[in-house]
Amino acid sequence: MPYRYRPEVLDELARHGLRPTAETSPDRLREQINDLYRIEIRRLRNRCVAGEFPTTALAGRVRELRTRYMLLSIPVAHWVEA
């Protein structure tokens, strides 16, 4: 079944270096985005532990990171056009 992704979803995916084809499953893309998010969260935590910034700044940086991964808050059924 070919998938037709919404233009705004394609834009967000491209920001993360992902360029799906019509055969690429939304579930697969969500897994990839989630993996990237988890890598960045770990990197952020490690930087905090290393003393690059205070723990009081961690929550703000996590919120900022979440805005870059807003697709994770949207159900994959809404990523494609009906």
FENFENUR-V44438 format. One record per residue. PHI is phi in whole degrees, 0 to 359 (none if undefined). D_CENTER is the distance of its C-alpha to the mean C-alpha in Angstrom with 1 decimal. Layout:
BEGIN
PHI_D_CENTER + PHI_D_CENTER
END
This chain:
BEGIN
none_24.1 + 285_22.4 + 254_19.3 + 247_19.2 + 282_15.7 + 295_15.9 + 304_16.0 + 293_13.5 + 289_10.9 + 300_12.2 + 298_11.9 + 294_8.2 + 297_7.9 + 297_10.6 + 299_9.1 + 258_7.2 + 81_10.6 + 254_10.4 + 232_13.5 + 288_14.3 + 262_17.9 + 294_19.7 + 266_20.0 + 282_16.3 + 289_15.5 + 300_12.7 + 297_12.7 + 297_12.4 + 296_9.4 + 297_7.7 + 300_9.1 + 294_8.0 + 297_4.2 + 297_5.7 + 299_8.1 + 298_6.4 + 299_5.4 + 297_9.0 + 298_10.5 + 292_9.7 + 297_11.0 + 298_13.9 + 299_14.6 + 296_14.8 + 299_17.1 + 297_19.2 + 294_19.7 + 294_20.9 + 298_23.2 + 286_24.5 + 90_25.6 + 293_23.6 + 206_23.1 + 288_24.6 + 298_23.1 + 294_23.7 + 270_21.1 + 297_18.4 + 300_17.5 + 296_17.1 + 290_14.8 + 293_12.6 + 300_12.7 + 298_11.9 + 296_8.8 + 299_7.8 + 293_8.7 + 285_6.5 + 243_3.4 + 298_6.3 + 300_5.8 + 294_5.8 + 268_9.0 + 250_10.5 + 302_12.6 + 299_12.3 + 297_15.9 + 270_15.1 + 282_13.0 + 247_16.3 + 276_19.7 + 290_22.5
END
